[in-house]
Every structure is written in structure tokens, then in C-alpha cells.
Amino acid sequence: MSTPNFSAEVREHRSRFMRLLYLALGTVCLGLGILGAILPLLPTTPFILLSAACYARASNRFYNCLLNNRLFGPMIREWRRHRSIPFRIKITSIVLMAVTLGVSIVLFVPNPYLQSALAAVGVGLAVYLYRIPSRDRPVRR
């Protein structure tokens, strides 16, 4: 079975300098996304999607490699085709973000104003994430 070719989605920039810049930015975003899979405060999905967008302007090879990756490829293809995030990933992200922000607020941030600001940012991000569509969302009865 051959791997799919996503070269039709790639629009390489005309300037060699800009392609190298996109390639470097895409690689940095990919690294941050991989770190985000390990570290609870760093989000994975936005960095992986940004990495794919950068690679789509920089290189057929890197873009195809990323979209054919078994971990990140399905997430990117879902976003590209349907502008949605799988429901399980969305809920897991919100729960992990709530836990880590809650621990940070209670244990590490002594200033009540900063605690409030952190809580507000967390609620805002959770609402934003929840509002992103999910095609596989379970039906309520």
C-alpha cells in the first residue's frame, strides 16, 4: 500500500528565502507541538496545524511527511477537510488544561489578581476550544 501524496495542497512560495523561513518556522512549531504532547501547559494541536501550514508553503516533502505521520496526520487532515477537531481530543484538552491551570492557581500563583487572570484565560480558552466543531460528537438524548 502506497502512502497518499498531498502535493496538490502545497503552494510553495516563489522566494527561496521565504521557503527557508517557512521551513524553519514549521520545524519550530512542530517541535513545540511535540513538546505539547508531553508538557500539559503547552497545546499540541495549534502548533501542529501551524506547522502544516508553514510546510505547505515551504516543501512538498515535509508537508507529505507530516500529513502521512500516524500521530499527527489524521488531526491535520480532519482540520483541513472539515475545520473540526475530534471530540475526544477536544474534551481531553479542556480537562488537562483545567487541571494544570487549577494546580497552578492553587499551588504556584500567590497573587489573587494573577489567579483571577489565569482563571479567566483558562475559561476563555476552554469556551473557545469547546465551540470548535466536532464531527464525531456524541448525540445527546
C-alpha positions as CSV (number, residue, x, y, z in Angstrom):
1,M,0.0,0.0,0.0
2,S,1.5,3.3,-1.0
3,T,1.4,6.5,1.1
4,P,-1.0,9.2,-0.1
5,N,0.5,12.2,-1.8
6,F,-0.8,15.6,-0.7
7,S,1.3,17.7,-3.1
8,A,-1.8,19.2,-4.6
9,E,-2.3,21.1,-1.4
10,V,1.2,22.6,-1.4
11,R,1.7,26.1,-2.8
12,E,5.4,26.7,-2.4
13,H,6.5,30.3,-2.0
14,R,8.4,31.7,-5.0
15,S,11.2,33.2,-2.9
16,R,13.8,30.7,-1.7
17,F,14.4,32.9,1.4
18,M,10.7,32.7,2.3
19,R,10.6,28.9,1.8
20,L,13.6,28.6,4.2
21,L,11.8,30.9,6.7
22,Y,8.6,28.8,6.4
23,L,10.6,25.6,6.8
24,A,12.3,26.9,9.9
25,L,9.1,28.2,11.4
26,G,7.3,25.0,10.6
27,T,10.1,23.0,12.3
28,V,10.0,25.2,15.4
29,C,6.1,24.8,15.6
30,L,6.4,21.0,15.1
31,G,9.0,20.9,18.0
32,L,6.6,22.9,20.2
33,G,3.7,20.6,19.2
34,I,5.7,17.5,20.1
35,L,6.7,19.2,23.5
36,G,3.0,20.0,24.0
37,A,2.2,16.3,23.7
38,I,4.4,15.8,26.8
39,L,4.0,19.0,28.7
40,P,0.5,19.7,30.0
41,L,0.6,23.6,29.7
42,L,1.7,23.6,26.1
43,P,-1.0,22.9,23.5
44,T,-0.3,20.4,20.7
45,T,-2.9,20.9,18.1
46,P,-2.4,24.6,17.2
47,F,1.3,24.1,16.8
48,I,0.9,21.0,14.6
49,L,-1.7,22.8,12.5
50,L,0.6,25.9,12.2
51,S,3.5,23.6,11.3
52,A,1.4,22.0,8.5
53,A,0.5,25.5,7.2
54,C,4.2,26.5,7.1
55,Y,5.3,23.3,5.4
56,A,2.6,23.8,2.8
57,R,4.3,27.0,1.8
58,A,7.8,25.6,2.1
59,S,8.2,22.0,0.9
60,N,6.3,19.1,-0.7
61,R,8.4,16.6,1.1
62,F,8.0,18.0,4.6
63,Y,4.3,18.5,4.2
64,N,3.7,15.0,2.9
65,C,5.8,13.6,5.7
66,L,3.7,15.4,8.3
67,L,0.4,14.5,6.8
68,N,1.4,10.9,6.5
69,N,2.5,10.7,10.1
70,R,0.3,8.3,12.0
71,L,0.0,10.5,15.1
72,F,-0.4,14.0,13.6
73,G,-1.6,13.3,10.1
74,P,-5.2,12.4,11.0
75,M,-5.6,15.5,13.1
76,I,-4.3,17.8,10.3
77,R,-6.4,16.1,7.6
78,E,-9.5,16.4,9.8
79,W,-8.9,20.2,10.2
80,R,-8.0,20.7,6.6
81,R,-11.1,18.9,5.3
82,H,-13.8,19.7,7.8
83,R,-12.4,22.5,10.1
84,S,-13.1,20.3,13.1
85,I,-11.3,18.7,16.0
86,P,-12.2,15.1,17.2
87,F,-14.5,15.4,20.2
88,R,-12.3,13.1,22.4
89,I,-9.2,15.3,21.8
90,K,-11.2,18.4,22.5
91,I,-12.6,17.2,25.8
92,T,-9.2,15.8,26.8
93,S,-7.5,19.1,26.1
94,I,-10.1,21.0,28.1
95,V,-9.8,18.7,31.1
96,L,-6.0,18.7,31.1
97,M,-5.9,22.5,30.7
98,A,-8.4,22.8,33.7
99,V,-6.3,20.5,35.9
100,T,-3.0,22.2,35.1
101,L,-4.4,25.7,35.5
102,G,-6.1,24.7,38.7
103,V,-2.9,23.3,40.2
104,S,-1.0,26.4,39.0
105,I,-3.6,28.7,40.6
106,V,-3.7,26.9,43.9
107,L,-0.1,25.9,44.4
108,F,2.1,28.3,42.4
109,V,0.5,31.7,42.0
110,P,0.1,33.6,45.3
111,N,-1.3,36.9,43.9
112,P,-5.1,36.9,43.7
113,Y,-5.2,39.2,40.7
114,L,-2.9,36.8,38.8
115,Q,-5.0,33.9,39.9
116,S,-8.1,35.6,38.6
117,A,-6.4,36.5,35.3
118,L,-5.2,32.9,34.9
119,A,-8.7,31.5,35.6
120,A,-10.2,34.0,33.1
121,V,-7.8,33.0,30.4
122,G,-8.4,29.3,31.1
123,V,-12.2,29.8,30.9
124,G,-11.9,31.8,27.7
125,L,-9.7,29.1,26.1
126,A,-12.0,26.3,27.2
127,V,-15.0,28.1,25.7
128,Y,-13.1,28.7,22.5
129,L,-12.0,25.1,22.2
130,Y,-15.5,23.8,23.0
131,R,-17.0,25.9,20.3
132,I,-14.8,24.4,17.6
133,P,-16.9,21.9,15.7
134,S,-16.5,18.1,16.1
135,R,-18.0,15.8,13.5
136,D,-17.9,12.8,15.8
137,R,-19.6,14.5,18.8
138,P,-21.9,12.0,20.6
139,V,-25.7,12.8,20.2
140,R,-27.5,13.8,23.4
141,R,-30.7,12.0,24.3
